[in-house]
Amino acid sequence: MPSIAIAATGLTPAEEAAFRRKQLSVREREELVKPFLPSEPDSSSENAASKAAARHRRTAQNAKLNKKKKHGYFKSLLFFATYHFIALLFSIFFRFRRAFRLVYTKLISLLRYHHRTPEFIALDVSQLNKLPKHLSVIVELNNDDEQQGNAGLEGLVNDVCEIAAWASSAGITFLSVYERSGVLKNYLPQTHTSIESTLESYFGPTRKPTLSLRAPHLSSYSPPTTPPQTSTNGAHTERQHLTVLLLSEHDGRDTIVDLTRTLAEMAQRGDVRREQINQDLVDAQLSDHVSSEPDLLILFSPTVQLKGYPPWQLRLTEIFHLPDNRGVNYQVFIRALYNYAKVEMRLGR
């Protein structure tokens, strides 16, 4: 048995007994067991292996990142080139379209110029099956002459005078002019004189239409009309009458506020019952205080910008504008009338 124990553990019976009974010190036990332990690993080889593995991982990651960067660079370059190519095509298209429209408008203006003659304007609209009874236009007061022939108030008055002459020559008897600031309301007599002068240059002193100029919340300016003309056979010929209404953005907000206050006070006093305040009553009051709803609204700007136009007047109004057009001109006016003549009002049907 002792020989078997020595062969199994490599210790003598005395050493084994001393080890089990813990008669040896810690140092002696370590020295006794040390021959039977595996050899310690080489730290330098482990460090080299771990460094090699880390380097391999970094190399793989860098390769993957470089591949992504390469693909990302080419993708960004492709997107950049595609975007600028499409932008170039659209720029060429819009510039060509604008140039074509400007040339076309100039050519039509030369071929169909009114020459300040009412008969030519009447001939232009003679083939139309209908004309607006109430025509409205939006004009703008500019401080420079980029969009108007003349800058400032003078250019604005000239535009209003020309539009009034065109409308009267076409047989339209009611014209409303919207200008956001309402500066023309401060010069009713001067504006009336300018429009009359333009009508006289178109129709002549004996055939010019009578004119009344008014604005909401202001007294109508309409000097005494000239007596009816007497023809050679003694019959009286009635002159055409033109009514010009000046509107501004205050006519929308202020009118609503005034109407609301008035209806509230009348309801408190018992002059009107709450059931009577409905849409028909509001429409009637707004029409009395401002005007009726226009049939056609002409914009002389390249985009549709109403600039605070009273909203209740545009429910069934046909709005017309020409892209790339800037400033008041006769071609926009006549094309708006042609477009209105082809419009079919279905009124919800």
C-alpha positions as CSV (number, residue, x, y, z in Angstrom):
1,M,0.0,0.0,0.0
2,P,2.8,2.5,0.8
3,S,4.3,1.9,-2.6
4,I,0.9,2.5,-4.3
5,A,0.4,5.9,-2.4
6,I,3.9,7.0,-3.4
7,A,3.2,6.1,-7.0
8,A,-0.2,7.9,-7.0
9,T,0.9,11.1,-5.3
10,G,4.7,11.1,-5.5
11,L,4.9,11.8,-1.8
12,T,6.3,9.7,1.0
13,P,4.0,8.6,3.7
14,A,5.6,10.9,6.2
15,E,5.3,13.9,3.8
16,E,1.7,13.1,3.0
17,A,0.8,12.7,6.7
18,A,2.5,16.0,7.4
19,F,0.7,17.7,4.6
20,R,-2.7,16.4,5.7
21,R,-2.2,17.3,9.3
22,K,-1.1,20.7,8.2
23,Q,2.2,20.4,10.0
24,L,4.0,22.2,7.2
25,S,4.1,25.9,6.7
26,V,2.4,27.7,3.8
27,R,5.7,28.0,2.1
28,E,6.6,24.4,2.5
29,R,3.2,23.2,1.3
30,E,3.6,25.4,-1.9
31,E,7.0,24.0,-2.5
32,L,5.6,20.5,-2.0
33,V,2.7,20.9,-4.4
34,K,4.6,23.0,-7.0
35,P,6.0,20.1,-8.9
36,F,2.6,18.7,-9.6
37,L,1.1,22.0,-11.0
38,P,1.1,22.8,-14.7
39,S,3.6,25.2,-16.0
40,E,2.8,28.9,-15.9
41,P,1.8,30.4,-19.2
42,D,4.1,32.8,-21.0
43,S,2.8,36.3,-20.6
44,S,4.6,37.6,-23.6
45,S,3.0,35.1,-25.9
46,E,-0.4,35.8,-24.6
47,N,0.1,39.6,-25.0
48,A,1.2,39.0,-28.6
49,A,-1.8,36.8,-29.3
50,S,-4.2,39.3,-27.9
51,K,-2.6,42.2,-29.7
52,A,-2.7,40.3,-32.9
53,A,-6.4,39.5,-32.5
54,A,-7.2,43.2,-31.6
55,R,-5.1,44.3,-34.7
56,H,-7.0,41.9,-36.9
57,R,-10.3,43.2,-35.6
58,R,-9.3,46.8,-36.1
59,T,-8.1,46.0,-39.6
60,A,-11.5,44.3,-40.4
61,Q,-13.4,47.3,-39.0
62,N,-11.2,49.8,-40.8
63,A,-11.8,47.9,-44.1
64,K,-15.5,47.9,-43.5
65,L,-15.5,51.6,-42.7
66,N,-13.4,52.5,-45.7
67,K,-15.8,50.5,-47.8
68,K,-18.8,52.3,-46.4
69,K,-17.1,55.7,-46.8
70,K,-16.2,54.9,-50.4
71,H,-19.8,53.9,-51.1
72,G,-21.2,56.9,-49.2
73,Y,-18.9,59.3,-51.1
74,F,-20.1,58.0,-54.5
75,K,-23.7,58.0,-53.3
76,S,-23.4,61.6,-52.1
77,L,-21.7,62.6,-55.3
78,L,-24.5,60.9,-57.3
79,F,-27.2,62.7,-55.3
80,F,-25.4,66.0,-55.7
81,A,-25.1,65.6,-59.4
82,T,-28.7,64.5,-59.8
83,Y,-30.1,67.4,-57.8
84,H,-28.1,70.0,-59.7
85,F,-29.0,68.5,-63.1
86,I,-32.7,68.5,-62.3
87,A,-32.4,72.1,-60.9
88,L,-30.6,73.1,-64.2
89,L,-33.4,71.6,-66.3
90,F,-36.1,73.3,-64.3
91,S,-34.2,76.6,-64.5
92,I,-33.8,76.4,-68.2
93,F,-37.5,75.4,-68.6
94,F,-38.8,78.3,-66.4
95,R,-36.6,80.8,-68.0
96,F,-37.6,79.7,-71.5
97,R,-41.3,79.7,-70.5
98,R,-41.0,83.2,-69.0
99,A,-39.2,84.5,-72.1
100,F,-41.8,82.9,-74.3
101,R,-44.7,84.5,-72.4
102,L,-43.1,87.9,-72.3
103,V,-42.5,87.8,-76.1
104,Y,-46.0,86.5,-76.7
105,T,-47.5,89.2,-74.6
106,K,-45.5,91.9,-76.3
107,L,-46.5,90.6,-79.7
108,I,-50.2,90.5,-78.8
109,S,-50.0,93.9,-77.3
110,L,-48.7,95.3,-80.6
111,L,-51.2,93.4,-82.7
112,R,-54.2,94.2,-80.4
113,Y,-53.5,97.5,-78.9
114,H,-56.6,99.6,-78.0
115,H,-55.0,102.9,-79.2
116,R,-57.1,104.6,-76.4
117,T,-60.2,104.1,-78.7
118,P,-63.4,102.7,-77.1
119,E,-64.5,101.3,-80.4
120,F,-61.5,99.0,-80.6
121,I,-62.1,97.7,-77.0
122,A,-65.8,97.2,-77.8
123,L,-64.8,95.2,-80.9
124,D,-62.5,93.0,-78.8
125,V,-65.4,92.0,-76.5
126,S,-68.1,92.0,-79.1
127,Q,-67.8,88.2,-79.5
128,L,-68.2,87.4,-75.8
129,N,-71.5,85.9,-74.8
130,K,-71.4,87.5,-71.3
131,L,-69.5,90.2,-69.4
132,P,-69.2,90.7,-65.6
133,K,-71.7,93.1,-64.1
134,H,-69.3,93.8,-61.3
135,L,-65.6,93.8,-62.1
136,S,-63.0,94.0,-59.4
137,V,-59.2,94.5,-59.7
138,I,-56.3,94.5,-57.2
139,V,-53.7,97.2,-57.7
140,E,-50.6,97.9,-55.6
141,L,-48.9,101.1,-54.5
142,N,-45.1,100.8,-55.3
143,N,-42.3,103.1,-54.3
144,D,-40.3,102.3,-57.4
145,D,-41.2,101.9,-61.1
146,E,-40.1,98.3,-61.4
147,Q,-43.7,97.0,-61.7
148,Q,-45.6,100.2,-62.6
149,G,-45.0,102.7,-65.3
150,N,-44.8,105.5,-62.8
151,A,-43.8,105.2,-59.1
152,G,-45.9,106.2,-56.1
153,L,-49.3,107.7,-56.0
154,E,-49.2,109.0,-59.5
155,G,-48.6,105.6,-61.0
156,L,-51.4,104.1,-58.9
157,V,-53.9,106.8,-60.1
158,N,-52.8,106.3,-63.7
159,D,-53.5,102.6,-63.4
160,V,-56.9,103.1,-61.9
161,C,-57.8,105.6,-64.6
162,E,-56.8,103.2,-67.4
163,I,-58.7,100.3,-65.9
164,A,-61.8,102.5,-65.5
165,A,-61.6,103.5,-69.2
166,W,-61.2,99.9,-70.3
167,A,-64.1,98.8,-68.2
168,S,-66.4,101.6,-69.5
169,S,-65.4,100.9,-73.1
170,A,-66.2,97.2,-72.6
171,G,-69.6,98.1,-71.3
172,I,-69.0,97.3,-67.6
173,T,-70.8,99.7,-65.3
174,F,-69.5,98.8,-61.9
175,L,-65.8,98.7,-61.0
176,S,-64.3,98.1,-57.6
177,V,-60.6,98.8,-57.1
178,Y,-58.8,97.2,-54.1
179,E,-55.6,98.8,-52.9
180,R,-54.4,97.5,-49.5
181,S,-53.4,100.8,-47.8
182,G,-56.5,102.7,-49.0
183,V,-54.4,105.8,-49.9
184,L,-56.8,106.7,-52.7
185,K,-59.6,107.3,-50.3
186,N,-57.8,110.4,-49.0
187,Y,-57.9,111.9,-52.5
188,L,-61.5,111.3,-53.8
189,P,-61.8,114.6,-55.6
190,Q,-58.4,114.4,-57.3
191,T,-59.0,110.7,-58.2
192,H,-62.4,111.6,-59.7
193,T,-60.9,114.4,-61.7
194,S,-58.1,112.1,-63.1
195,I,-60.6,109.4,-64.1
196,E,-62.8,111.9,-65.8
197,S,-59.9,113.3,-67.7
198,T,-58.9,109.8,-68.9
199,L,-62.5,109.0,-69.9
200,E,-62.6,112.3,-71.9
201,S,-59.4,111.3,-73.7
202,Y,-61.0,108.0,-74.6
203,F,-64.5,109.1,-75.5
204,G,-64.2,112.8,-76.1
205,P,-65.8,115.6,-74.1
206,T,-69.3,115.0,-75.6
207,R,-69.5,111.2,-75.2
208,K,-67.6,110.5,-72.0
209,P,-69.6,108.4,-69.4
210,T,-70.8,110.0,-66.2
211,L,-68.8,108.9,-63.2
212,S,-69.4,108.4,-59.5
213,L,-66.6,107.6,-57.1
214,R,-67.3,106.2,-53.6
215,A,-65.7,104.3,-50.8
216,P,-67.2,102.4,-47.8
217,H,-67.8,104.5,-44.7
218,L,-67.3,107.7,-46.8
219,S,-69.6,110.0,-48.7
220,S,-70.0,109.2,-52.4
221,Y,-68.2,111.8,-54.6
222,S,-70.3,112.3,-57.7
223,P,-70.5,115.9,-59.0
224,P,-73.6,116.9,-60.9
225,T,-73.8,115.0,-64.2
226,T,-73.9,116.7,-67.5
227,P,-77.4,117.0,-69.0
228,P,-78.2,114.3,-71.6
229,Q,-76.9,114.9,-75.1
230,T,-79.4,116.0,-77.7
231,S,-79.1,114.4,-81.1
232,T,-79.7,116.1,-84.4
233,N,-83.4,115.0,-84.5
234,G,-84.0,116.3,-81.0
235,A,-84.0,113.0,-79.2
236,H,-82.1,112.7,-75.9
237,T,-79.4,110.1,-75.6
238,E,-78.5,108.8,-72.2
239,R,-74.8,108.6,-71.4
240,Q,-73.3,105.5,-69.9
241,H,-72.6,105.7,-66.2
242,L,-69.6,104.2,-64.4
243,T,-69.4,103.6,-60.7
244,V,-66.0,103.1,-59.2
245,L,-65.7,101.8,-55.7
246,L,-62.4,102.1,-53.7
247,L,-61.7,99.3,-51.3
248,S,-58.9,98.6,-48.7
249,E,-58.1,96.0,-46.1
250,H,-59.8,98.1,-43.4
251,D,-63.1,97.5,-45.2
252,G,-62.9,93.8,-44.4
253,R,-61.9,93.9,-40.7
254,D,-63.6,97.2,-39.7
255,T,-66.8,96.4,-41.4
256,I,-67.1,93.0,-39.7
257,V,-66.4,94.7,-36.3
258,D,-68.9,97.5,-36.9
259,L,-71.6,95.1,-38.1
260,T,-71.1,92.8,-35.1
261,R,-71.3,95.7,-32.7
262,T,-74.4,97.1,-34.4
263,L,-76.3,93.8,-34.4
264,A,-75.4,93.2,-30.7
265,E,-76.7,96.6,-29.7
266,M,-79.9,96.1,-31.7
267,A,-80.4,92.7,-30.1
268,Q,-79.9,94.1,-26.6
269,R,-82.4,96.9,-27.3
270,G,-84.9,94.4,-28.7
271,D,-84.9,96.0,-32.2
272,V,-84.1,92.6,-33.7
273,R,-84.7,89.1,-32.4
274,R,-81.8,86.6,-32.1
275,E,-83.6,84.3,-34.6
276,Q,-83.5,87.1,-37.3
277,I,-79.7,87.3,-37.2
278,N,-78.8,84.8,-39.9
279,Q,-76.6,84.5,-43.0
280,D,-79.0,86.4,-45.2
281,L,-79.1,89.4,-42.9
282,V,-75.3,89.5,-42.6
283,D,-75.0,89.3,-46.4
284,A,-77.4,92.1,-46.9
285,Q,-75.7,94.3,-44.4
286,L,-72.3,93.7,-45.8
287,S,-73.5,94.4,-49.4
288,D,-75.1,97.6,-48.2
289,H,-72.0,98.8,-46.3
290,V,-69.4,97.7,-48.8
291,S,-70.6,96.3,-52.1
292,S,-72.1,93.2,-53.8
293,E,-70.0,90.2,-54.6
294,P,-67.9,90.8,-57.8
295,D,-68.3,88.5,-60.7
296,L,-64.6,88.7,-61.8
297,L,-61.5,89.6,-59.9
298,I,-58.4,90.5,-62.0
299,L,-54.9,90.3,-60.4
300,F,-52.1,92.0,-62.2
301,S,-49.4,90.1,-60.3
302,P,-47.6,86.9,-61.3
303,T,-49.1,85.0,-58.3
304,V,-52.5,84.9,-56.6
305,Q,-52.1,87.2,-53.6
306,L,-55.3,88.7,-52.3
307,K,-53.5,91.0,-49.9
308,G,-56.4,91.2,-47.4
309,Y,-59.3,91.5,-49.8
310,P,-62.6,91.2,-48.0
311,P,-63.2,87.5,-47.9
312,W,-67.0,87.4,-47.9
313,Q,-67.0,88.9,-51.4
314,L,-65.0,86.1,-53.0
315,R,-67.3,83.1,-52.5
316,L,-68.4,82.8,-56.1
317,T,-65.9,85.2,-57.7
318,E,-63.9,84.1,-60.7
319,I,-60.2,85.0,-60.1
320,F,-57.8,85.5,-63.0
321,H,-54.1,86.2,-63.2
322,L,-51.3,85.6,-65.7
323,P,-48.1,84.0,-64.5
324,D,-44.9,86.1,-65.1
325,N,-47.0,89.2,-65.6
326,R,-46.1,92.3,-63.6
327,G,-48.0,95.6,-63.7
328,V,-51.3,96.7,-65.1
329,N,-51.7,96.1,-68.9
330,Y,-54.5,95.8,-71.3
331,Q,-53.7,92.2,-72.4
332,V,-54.4,90.8,-68.9
333,F,-57.7,92.8,-68.8
334,I,-59.0,91.5,-72.1
335,R,-57.8,87.9,-71.5
336,A,-59.6,87.9,-68.1
337,L,-62.8,88.9,-69.9
338,Y,-62.4,86.1,-72.4
339,N,-61.7,83.6,-69.7
340,Y,-64.8,84.7,-67.7
341,A,-67.0,84.3,-70.8
342,K,-66.0,80.6,-71.0
343,V,-66.6,79.9,-67.3
344,E,-69.7,78.0,-66.4
345,M,-71.1,78.7,-62.9
346,R,-72.6,75.5,-61.5
347,L,-73.3,76.9,-58.0
348,G,-72.8,73.5,-56.3
349,R,-74.7,71.5,-58.9
